[in-house]
Amino acid sequence: MNAFRLALFVLIVSVFPRPVWADDERLRDTIDREIKAGWAKEKITAPIQSSDNVFLRRVHLDLVGMIPTYEETTAFLKDTDPKKREKLIDKLLADPRFARQQSHVWDMAMLGRNAKLVEGTVGHRNRERFRQWLAKQFEANEPWDRVAAKILRAEEDGSQLFFAVNNGTDEMVTAVSRVFLATQIQCAKCHDHPYEPWTQKDYHGMAGFFVRTMAVEVPGKPEITNQKGKQYLVGEKAVGEALFATEELDPKTKKKQSIPIKPKFLSGAVLTEPEAPKDYVEPKLKPGEVPPKPAFSRREKFSEWMTAKDNPYFARAAVNRVWAQFMGRGFVHPVDDFNSQNTPSHPELLKAIEKEFVAHKFDLKWLVREIVSSEAYQATDLGPVTDAMPKHYERARIRPLSVEELTASLHLATGLGLESALKAEPSSQLLQYLGQPTDGQGRFQGSLSEHLFLHNGDQFRGLCRPNKGNLPEKLLTGSEDWNAKVERMFLSVLSRPPTSEEKERFVKYLSADPKDAKDAKLAAQRMEDVMWVLVSCSEFRFNR
């Protein structure tokens, strides 16, 4: 009997092999093995692990969109548990701020710093509703295929902004193919693509899925707090075709003929759809109305094709974009341009992550956990390589904080508290001078206008003045010695203790004992100066 059971066990194991995500075969291990193989092939010296304080600040900014608080910093640096990084990652992924941060990242990936959505306009208010909708999806850990499908269907309140901003067939085709398929097909609108297989008929075949879609503005619902002002509805007509102008002339008009193109998936298959009744007439719509949902929705069929497990574009595009979000550049860079000339830097690793992402049912949180738990992500950001985005990931990325991250982090650094940081919104000036390096391509170039704003403007300085129980006031009036105060200042702002030289200089500058009101005013000015030095330095501006 024992022999029989053993034989049966061997048979079962051979027929039902262990899943590829078993504990000893985690994706993070695959990532490290493949990245290290790349270093060996390129004869690159493997980087050391980042210090605790660098990792702490990096992972907080990446996962929750703001620097750690003083309490979070000191608790982590004092923790001696060898698994403290793993515990911190799990804690941050469970934090509501993770969903908020992901909503900002994907909102920017889909809409960018769009001029239609500037602060104070209807679009801006609807953008916040879109971010709130996205945050709900990430908070519930909704699978990415479902989130993408909801955006394309545009039926849930808040989800409609993607099509409302990209309103028009050409804009929809470009945005959908770029964001969800990482494919640039717009070049084929006017002529066959000169380097890729896309033809004009491919483009207009894609347009056929969206030519019937329309977005309209409607009044918000005053009884719902976050629906004041206008909102958007997205609908789809039952008829309408994408037209393609051929080179052949119409014998009657002597002009190029425009022929309807059937909707065609990028995989090459043509959509099969029922014929509309010959006597069908679209209902006449009133202002602010969208047509009733059609019996057959082209956009819905496209969504089903796009999010299918065997779609050759969808999972690959998401994996590449998420990898770039945390590692600085995609396996294919730019992240939204897979083409025959733009080959992946680590093709086998890209395939492995894509396969596991699909196997895990498009679980974004799982994917993020595996990436940030890898040695590759936790590597030092120091080293001889000068490339801003190292192709072989031999140095962790150094990136500027987004304007949203910077705003929240300023509130934490100056002691205004987590609640204040969560409520803080970037001002129009911050958006103007610091809002641009968020295109998802890793590009950043410091400008003179940014420098002048940081060092001559009052937005940073104002938060550094001792006032209303903020950190500068607490340090100024506290009973600790100046060594302890400087230590707290650095841990609060830069998430690290000061060097001995920094501590000596700061203590010397601050430790004058005020004897009268004039000296007290001077002490307050000095406190403002040193806080401003820290929040305006490049170390605070970047993620290290």
Summary of the structure (lengths in Angstrom):
residues: 544
radius of gyration: 27.3
end to end distance: 62.3
largest distance: 98.0
contacts: 1599
relative contact order: 0.11
helix: 52%
strand: 7%
